């Protein structure tokens, strides 16, 4: 339920709080979900987590670990068996040699991103970030005085990232480039030639590439997934981040990881020890089971999301005032309203007037304030029901 405490906690200027907290905005997602919680009969197209259960063998391994007393701390870098499994899996998938010392297990991808961004940002350092982007990146960079240099992306181009625009934005103070493919909030998959061009130029210029790859298995239309790990010549200037949250529907189990050079992992381990110390131990054992067990649930999930994506593309095309495109991964679409339209006002009105919860575009940056993020991590029936409300409502609007 929404309360004034939500606003006070984030926005107070009381000197007891570190002024750096003012770089962290009140998340637009939280505002919408809190408001929706006070209402009845709301259809959520807002939630960014899988709606399917974790695989049975993963759940059973978690329970087995707890019953076996495997509930203490692991090594700070992570459970050795999980480090071995991750190094082996990514080494095979990306066709490069990885060892456990290239990996560190974290409390979800969120901690991994926090460590990577706050450990590297500093006053004067610039980070190139596509806009729109996951809302966590910019505040974490600014928290330690870093500067965000956005690269605006457009719906008419399917929110594809122009590698030349990224290369042209690299300057003497550029420290890192942040990538997220497939993207939250757009679902856009960057092709191999885009990733290779950026990674190659970044290495030549001594610039890090920090790649958020949490949706790397939710790829549609039989397309290849070009990980940064398969596009770089070495690991000296890359940090790749992922987790079990999306691929295995383990969001609440909080197990993620970083993959980088051994030198970078050594430094990040020291930082990690003073944040969460270690990730959830029974759930790390569950991660081993996920990597070494059957993958049928992953393929079923991907097939289900692709069918939902296909139907959502059709429904958006039928909706007045919405400009859509065809997302290639994740479970989001970021359609645009007419230019000049305030997406926040539209999202709030849709929630209050027809009980459909979406997320406004300005939650994810400044380039697309007239967009709405729609998540299809909900049933096809719920998606259909939502658009049975949205389409007639949109027909009545005049965005002038």
N, C-alpha and C positions, 0 to 999 in steps of 0.2 A: 504494500500500500504506500502511495506517495506521501511524503511528509516534508515539512520545511527543514527537517534535520538533514535531508539529502543535500539541499542547497547550501545550508550553513556549513556543513563539513567541508565542502569543496571550495566555497567562495569567500569564506571569512578572511578578513585582512587583519585579524587579531594577531599581534606580534608574537604570540606564543608559537605560531606555526612558522615553519621555514618558508620564506617568500617563494622558493622554487615550486612549492605546491600550486601556486597560481598559474603555472604553466600547464597544469593538468585540468582540462575543462570537465564540466559535468557531462558525462557521456550521453549523447542523444538517444542511444539505445535504452539506457536506463530510464531516461525521462519518459519515453513512450511506454515501456513495459510497466513502469510504476503507475502511470495513468491507466493503462489497460487493466491493471490489477484491481482498480476501484470500480470497474464496469462489469456488466454481465453480457454474455453472448458475444464475446470478442473472438474473431478468427485471426490467428497470428501468422503473418507472413514476415515475421521479424526475427525469429529465433535462429541463431547461427550454430546449431549443433544437430547431429544426426538424430532422427526420430526412431531409429531401429535399435534393437538390443545388441549388446556386445555378444560376440560368439560364445556359445555354451562352453567350449573347452577353455576359453580365456577366463570366464567367470569361475569355472571349477578349479583352475590353477590358482586363482586368487584365494579361494576358500581353502584349498589344500595347503597353501603356504601359511595361512593363518593357523590352521590346525597343527601344522608341523612346527609351530613356534618361530617361523621365519618373519618375525615382527620387529627385530632390532634394526639398528643402523647398518647400512651397507658402507662400502668404501665411499669417500666423498665424490669420486668420479662416477660412481654407479655400481650396480651389481656386476661382478666380473662376467657372469654368464650372459647378461644383457649386453654388455659392451662387446663381447665376442660376437654375439648374434647380430648386433647392428653393424659392426665392421664387416662381417661376412656378407650380410644381406646387401648393403650398399656397395661393397666392393664388387660383388657379382653383378648387381643391377647397373652400375655406372662404369663397369669395366675398368676399374683402377684398383691398385693395391691400397687397402686401408687396414690399419691395426687398431686394437682397442684404445691405444693412446691417442688416436685421432678423435675419440668420442667422449662426450661427457653427458650424463643423464641429468635431467633437470625436472623440477616440479611443473610439468606441462611445458608447451612451447612458449607460454607467456613468460615464465622465468628465463627461458633461453633468450628470448628477445630482450628482456630487461637487462640481462647480463651483457649481451653483445652490444647493445646500444648505449647503456649508461657507462660501461667500462671503456668505451672508445670516445664518447662525446666529451668535449671540453670547449671552453671559450675560444672562439675563432675558428673552430673546425666546422666545415660545411658538409652536410649530408644531402645527397640528391635523392629525392623521394617522388615517385609518381603520384599524381593527384587525379582521381581519388585513391585513397589507400586505407588500409586497416588503421583504425583510430589510435592505436597504441604507439605507432612509430614516432610521430612528431613530438608528443609530450615527453617521451623518454629521451629523445635527443636534446630537447630544450631544457630538461631538468638539470643537466650539468653544463648548460651554457652553449650547447651546440646550436648551429644555425641550419634550418631546413630550407633547401632550395627545391621547390616543387617543379615537376614537369607536368603541365596540364594535359589530360587525356580527354578525348571526345567520343560521344556515343556514335556519331556518324562513322567513326573508324573502328567501332567495336571496342573502344578503349584500348586499342593496341598501342604499345610503346614504341616510338620511333628511336632506334638506337643512335641515330645521328644527333637527335635532340639531346640525348643523355651525354654523348661524347662532347658536344659543343658546350654543355653546361659545366664540364669539368674545368676547374680553375686552380690557381695556386693554393687555395685553402681547402680544396675538396679532400675530405678524408675517406668518405665511403659512399657507396650507392646502395640503396635498399630496394630489393626486388621482392615481389610476391606474385608467383604464378603457379597455378591459377589464382586469380586475385579475389580477395574480399575487399570491396563489395561487388566487383563486376563479373566475376567468373571467367575473365579473359585469360587465355593461355598464350604465353609468348612463344613464338616459334624458335627453333634451334638457332637460326641465323641471327636473331635478335640477341639471344643470350650470349652466343659466341662473340659477337661484335663488341658487346659491352664488357664481357669478362676479359677479352684480349686487350682492349684499350686500357681498362682499369689496371691490369697487371703491368702494362708498359709504363703507366703513369704512377705506379705505386699507390693506387687507390684500392681500398677494400671493397668487396662486394658481399653484402649481408643478405642472404636469400632465405626468405620465409617460404617453405615448401610443404606446409601442413596439408594442402589439398592435392598432393602429388599423385594419389591413386584415383581421384575422382576426375577422370579424363574421359571425354566422350568421343563418339564417332571413330573409334579405333585409331585415335591419334597417338603418336609417340610422346612421351614426357621427357623434355630436355632439362634435366637437372643441371644446376651449376657444376655439380661434381663431375658430370660427364662432358662439360664444355671447357674446363680449365686445365691448363698444363700442369699446375701444381697447386698445393693448398696454401701457399704463403700469403695470399691476400683474399682468401674467401672464408666465410663462415656460413654454413648451411644449417638451417633449423627446421625441425619437424617434430611430430608427436604421434601417439596412437589415437588421439582424440577423434579425428574425422574418419580415418581409414578403418578403424576397428570399433567405432562407436564407444570409445572409452573416455569421453570428455571429462567426466567427473572423477576419473581414476588418476589424473594428473601425472602423466609420465611423458616427458618430451626429451629432446636431446639437441646438442650442438655437434657438428662435425667440422673440424678445422685442422690446421697444422698442429703438430705435437707441442710446439712452443706456445701457440695461442691457447691450447687447452690447459697447459700448465698454469698460465696466468689466470685464466677464467676459473679454474678449480679453486684457487685461493679466494676469489671473489664469491664464488658459489658457497664456500664454507661459512661465509658470514651473512648469507641470505637465508636459504632454506636448509642448508647443510646437506641433506640427502632427499631424494624423492621417496615416495611411498614404497616401502619394501615389498609387501605382498603384490602390489600392482606392477612392480618391476618383474617379478616372477611371471605375472600374467603377460607382460610384454614379451618375455622369452617364448611363452606358449604361442602368442600371436604370430611371431616371426617364423617359428619352426613348425607350426601346425597347419591345418588345411586353410585354403584361401577362398573357399566357396562363398562365404558370407560377404567378402569384399567384392567379388564379381556380382553377386546378387544386388548388393547395395548400389554399385555403379550402374547396373542395368535399370534399377528402379528410378534412380535420379535422372538418368538420361530420358526415360519416358516422361517424367514430370517436366523436365526441361523442354522437351518437344511440345508438350501441351501448353506450357506457360508461354512459349514463343507465339503460339497460335492465339491465345487469349489476349496477350498484350497487343498483338496486331489488330484484334477486333475492338480494342478499347480506344475511344476518342481521346485525343490530346496526349497520348503516350507514344513515344518513339522508342521502339525496341531494337533488338539485334539478337544474335544467336550465341549465347555463352558456350564456351568449350570445356569448362571445368567447374569445380566446386559446386555449390548449390545456391548461387545468387544470380539475380539479374538487376541491372541498374538503369531502367528506362528513364527517359527524360520527358518532362512536361514542356510546354512551349517556353521559349526563351523569355526571361524576365519574371517567370512565375516563381513564387516563394514556395519551395518544396516543403519547408517546415510547416507553413500554414496549411498546405494541402494535406500533409500527413496527419496533422492534428484534427482537421475537419473530418477526414475520412474515418478516423478512429471514433470521434465523438458522434458523428452523424450516421455512420453505417456499421460501426463496430469492426473495422478491418485495420489491423495494426501493421504498418510498414515503418521504415526508417528513412528519415529525410537525408538528402544528399550532402548537406553541409556537415553532417556527422563525420564525413570521411575526407574533408578538405574544402577548399574554396572554389575549385574550378567548375563544380557542377551543382550549384545550390538549387537548381530546378529539377533534380533527379530524386528518385525514390529507390531505396534498396528493397527488393522483394526476395525473400528466402523461400526456396521450395524444399526445405527440409521438413516438410509436413506432407500429409497424405494428399493424393490426387483429389479425393473427395473434398478435402478442406480447400484446396486450391480452386476447384470448380465453384464451391459455395462462396468463396471470397469474391470471385469475379462475377457471380450472379448479383452481387451487391455493387461492385466497383463499376461495371460497364454502364448500367442505367444511371448511376450517380454522376459519372463523368459526362454522360450525354447532356446533363442539365447544366454543366458548368460553362462559363464564358470567361476564358482566360485572356480575352482581348488582345 
